[in-house]
């Protein structure tokens, strides 16, 4: 078997973006990429509209649920629910830096409490048979020394965790917005690379600033996988390019075949009462970099909200794009 087949490729959980429609679309592009939900908090699952937050199509699998929380019992309960629904993995968010998340005592602020993270992990893993993983930063505020990062990892590893997804920036909990926290703190990929070298028994996936096949390939030489966020949102076809660079079997659908399949999905969703406005967001970047892309997007964002139950808007927009490869 090609050694590259063992490497991982994932779409990062992105709040307000990686909803079930986005995931369905991405699955049409690659049958091997691992998809993640948006972060869902435990209270939303335990006391909210469960179908709204956890509903997904079987065609999306494998899908990982990212949870936000810090109460071990609640996290365990949510993990059991997710496993029963067919999710393939549970991921604990230890990386989000927003004020709202901090007030709920979860996200990146939990890096200051590695023993609690270990307790949360153990509770979830004991509750389910599917994998439980951790997604973290490399540190928070001034506590971003490599030694502190490794101390956090080894504390959680002692509870049984063997897979860590590392956003290779620290989080600044005060003074920066979540958007700024994705770009302002410098990337320190060597933290993830050195962790893998020192702990080959761990599965290490790196996240942050990965926007080309070449960059992804450089990481695959040193860690077990890459997770990509905004670059896949802006240019979804990059998923296919990375899929093939990993040596996975080529997918048979070209862009038009993917679009045809997604239009059929949209039609089914419209019949359930959804608005086209929400369904077109994932496909805006499908023709990124091709002639007519700007007019494609303009037609969708103009006509989609206005003709919210008319799927022919997508076919009309497609007429603007030429020379599709």
N, C-alpha and C positions, 0 to 999 in steps of 0.2 A: 504493500500500500504506500502511496505517496505520503511522505512525512507531513506534508502541508495539510493533509486531511485532518490531522490531529489539532490543528490550530483553530482558534475561535474567531468568529466575526459576529458582532452584535450591534443592534441599533439601541442607542442610549435611551433611557426613560426621560421624556421631556414633558414637563407639566404643560397642559393645554395643547399638546401637539400629538403625542403618540397614543391617541385614542384608538378605539377598535377599528375605525375606518382607515386610519393611517396604517395600522398593522396589517389589515387585510390587503391593502395596496402593496405594501412592502413585501408581503409573502408572495404575491404574484411575480415579483421581480427576482426573488431568490428563495429556494426551498430549504436552504441551509442556514441562513442568517438567523440568529437568536433574537427574538423580539421581546421587548419589555413594555409593560404598561407604564402609564404615568404613575407617579407616586400616589398611593391611596392610603389615607390615614386609617388607623384602627377604628376610631369613632364613626367614620363614614361607612365602614363595613358593618360594624356591630349595631349601629343605631340609625343608619341612613338607608337610602335606596340601593339595596345590594345589587340589583340587576344593572342599575345605572353605572355603578362603579366597577363591577366585576364581570358584566356580560361580555361575551366574545364569541366569535364564530369558530367552530372546530377547524375550519380551513386555515386559521391563523397559526395553529400549533407548529412548533413548540413556542409557547409564550411564558415568560416569567412575570410574576407579579411583584412589583416593588412596594414594600410596605413602609409607612412612616409611623413610628411609635417608640415608646420606651418602657411600656408595661409588659413584662414577660408573659403574664397570663393572657392579656388581650392579643398580643402578637401570636401566641400559640393558637388561640381560638381562630384568628383570622387565617393563619396558615392552614389549619384543618379545613376551613371552608374553601379555601383556594384549591387545595388538593382535591377535594370532593368535586369541584367544578371542572377539573381537568387541567389546571395549570401545571407546567413542567418544572418550575423552580420558584422559590421564594427568595426575594432579595431585600435585605434591610438597608434603608437609606441612612448612611452616616456621613453624608456629604453636602446636603442642601444647606445653604447659609442664610436663608431668608429670615427676617424678623419674625414672621408668623410661625415658621417652623420652630424657631428657638423658643418662642413662648409655649409651644406645645412640648418642649423638651425632647425634640428629636432632630434628626439631621446632623449637620457637622458638629454641633455643640456636644454631641455624644462622644466625640473623640477625646474629650476631657474626662470621660468616665468609661475607660476600657473594661473595667470589671462588670459594669452594667450591660455593656454591649455583649460581653461574653455570656452573661446570664440570659439576655434576650435570645441570643443565638441558640443556646442550649435548650431553652424552652420551646422554640420553634422546631428545632431538629428532632427533639423527642416527641413532637406532636405529629410529625409527618414522615413519609418514606421518600419523598422527593428531595432534591438537593436544596440546601439553604446556603445563601451566599451573602457577602457583605460588600457594599459599595461605599468607599470612603474617599476623603481627601488625603493629602500627605501630612496634614497638620492644621492647626487653627491658630490664628493671630500670631503671637511671637513664639509659640511652641511648635516650631516646625523643623527642629533638628532631625536628622536622619535617625539618630538614636531613639528619639521619642516616637517616631513613626514605627520603627521596628518593635519597640516595646508595646505599642498598641496592637500591632499585628500578632505578636507572639502571645499576648494575653488572650486574644480572641481565638487564636489557633489552639490554645490549651483546652478550650471548651469544645473543640472538635471541628472548627471551621477550616476548610482546606482550599477555599476559593475566594480570592479577593479581587475586586474590580477597583482599580486605583485611578481616580482623577488626579493627575500629576501636578496639581496646584494646591497650595494651602488655601484655606478659607479665612477671609477676614470678616469676623462677625459684626463688626461695627464700621460704619463709614462707607461701605460699598454696597451697591445694589446686587441682587443675584446675577444680573447681566454682567456687571463689572467684575464680579467674582469669577466669571467664566473667561475673562480676558486679561485682567490687570495683574493678578499674582503670577509671577513667572512660572513657566512649566519646568519641572524638574523630573524629567523622564528617568534619570538615573536612579531615583529612589525605587521605582518599580523594577528596573533592570537589576539593580544590586540586590533587591529583595529576592528575586527569582534565583540569582546566582548563589546567594547564601542559603536559600531554602528551596532546593529543587523539588521537594515533595509537595510544595504548594502549587496551585494553579493561579497564575497571576495574569490579569487582563488589564491593559492600560487604556486610559481614556483622557481626552483633552487635546484639542488642536490637531487632530489627525484628519487631514483633508485631501490626501492623494493616495493613490495605490503605492507609490514609492515610499511615502512615510509609513504606511501600514506595513509594508514588507520589511522595513528596517526594524520595526518593533517585533514582528513575527520571528526575527532571528534571535531575539533575546528574551521574550516572554511568550506566554501561551495564547494570547489573543489580543484583539483590539476591539474597543467599543467606540462607535462614532455617533455623534449627535447632529449638530447643526449642518454639517457638511452633507449628510444624507438627506436632511430636510430640504436644503437648497438644491441639491442635485441627486435625486433618488436613484438615477441610473448608476451612480458611483457604487451603489450596493452590488449591482451586477458585475461591475469591473473588479471589485475586490473579491467577490465570490469566485470569479474565474481565475484571478491571480492566486488564490489559495489552492487551486487544483481541483475544486469541486466540479462535478459533471456539469457541462454547459446547460443552461436553461434553454428551452426551445422557443419561448415567447420573445418576439421583438417588442419594441415599444408599442406598436399598434395593437399587437395581440394582447399585451398587458392592459392597454386602454380599453379594448373591447370587453375583456373580462371584468374590468372595474366598472364599466358602464352598466353591465348586467347587474352587478352588485348594487350600484346606485339605484337602479330601477326598483329592485326589491326593497331597498331601504325607503325609497319614496312612498312605496305602497304601504309601508308601516307608519307613515306620517312624518318622516324626517324631512328636513329642508335641504335642498341642493347646496345651499350656502355652506353647510358644515361638511358636505361630502367632497367638495371640490378642493378644499385646502391641501390635502396630501398630494394632489397631482399637479400643483402649480409649477413645480420644477422639473416635470418629466422631460421637457424638451430643452433643458438648460444648455446654453451655449450653441443652440441651433438657430438658423435663420427663421424668423417669425416667432421666436420664443416670447418676446415682449408683447406682441399682439395676442398671442395665445393666452397669456396670463391676464392681460387687460380685458379680453372678452369674458373670461371666466369670472373675474372679480366684479365686473360691471353687470353682467347679465344673470349670474348665478343667484344673487340675493333678490333680484327683481323678478325672476321667473323661477321661483324656488321649488317648483314641482315639475320642471320641464327638462328632462335629461338630454334633449337634443341640443342644449346649450354647449355640451361638451363636443359633439360632432361639429358644430359650427366653429368652435374655437380651433379645432384640429385643422381646419382648412387654411389657417394662417401659417402653418408650419411646413417648411419645405426641406427636402434633402435629408430625410430622417435616416439615421444609420442604426 
